Amino acid sequence: MKLLLKTTVSLGVLCLTAGAAFAECGIEGTGSVRILSNDFEALRLVNTTAAECAGGSVTVTSNATAEHKNIQVPALTINPAEYSVAVVANNSIVPLLNDDLIRPLDDLIAQYGQDLQPNQLIKIDGKTMAIAFMGNAQHLFYRKDILDQAGIAEPKTYEDILAAAEKIKADGLMQYPLAASDKPGWDLAAEFVNTYLGTGGEFFATGSAELDIDNANGLKTLETMKALTAYMDPDYLTFDANGIQAEYKAGNVAMMVQWGSLAGDMLNGEGAADGVVENTVLAAAPTVGGGSVPAVALWWDGFTIAKNISDEDAAASFQAMVHGISPDMVAANPTVATWLVAGYEPGPAAVGVIATANAGARAYPMQPYMGLLHTALSVELAEFMAGSESAEQALADVKAAYDTAAKEGGYL
């Protein structure tokens, strides 16, 4: 399938003008709203707000789980689908499109979504297949007080970060000044994707599903990822995004590349050690290896409506989700995410995402076989990161695993 993404996350998307206020939820008729989503604060908030639509003959339930990507295809394949709504991002929408499991939304938008902004409409081959409501990217979080004590300016590159970590450690300011989401699985694969994007390389040969990472860019990516671990807690392979957030809040870390969607949680200060929040600076993601674009992927999060459900459930689900992402909800929770909703005015928590977007960060690839590569990376990089395998062997293992999966999937 040729995927034509008509919407990009950029400053033009992030700084939206105020629009008409959404009406109260008030769904007429009957319907069962069943939401499947990832599990982090912004999505839990959307789900909770959508649940305000329950009442009368309308029910609203939700399942926020980190396993959503593994659940969504089988759950939406059955008829009727287990869930009426799948909350997705750049990558997780692709399997649903490939298996024809979500419905076009243009008719529902005409009836119930007149106040949605054009930039929220994710169009595939001319049809609106998802409604985006937040932008996201990983970007740099750093402790200005620690860097100032070491006489270090704001890092702009991964090379700067490595030099800063060496100085901080040598000065005895912190034993492990860095943290990264290197836990084997999705997080570790994402770290590779981020860094590789920063090299300017392409993952696949032009116009083909043939993998093209076994090259100088791939080696530079792994070299950088491994070099960072010299300044991390020795248990770095156990840390995901939530784990490094806790380490940073505890005052154990001076620098990390972390999700913008967790910036609000960081800045609200709950559970943070003294001095952490007031000295935290959010900045654009670093570049790598002399590259000119941030070494991270840009993301959008949005909702889709299942195909294998009744029209009544589809209508109720669409209305509930539009209520869930309403300007009123955003106005009450401006720091939870970088919202792509009418009236949103970016606050301090959005600074890093906007700076990263403005610096030209590339979107996470939407090729239908990108998921196969992400899976191969998630499995095959652990031995290299643990120090028991060479970079060359790791890339060869990734290629072998990907080629097998791509052949089975009919892409090669």
PyMOL commands that set and color helices and strands:
alter all, ss='L'
color gray80, all
select helices_A, chain A and resi 11-14+41-53+68-77+93-98+106-112+118-120+144-149+158-170+186-199+216-231+236-238+241-249+260-268+277-279+311-324+327-332+348-358+370-380+382-386+391-408
alter helices_A, ss='H'
color red, helices_A
select strands_A, chain A and resi 31-37+58-64+85-89+121-124+127-143+178-179+255-259+280-283+297-305+338-339+362-363
alter strands_A, ss='S'
color yellow, strands_A
deselect
rebuild
show_as cartoon
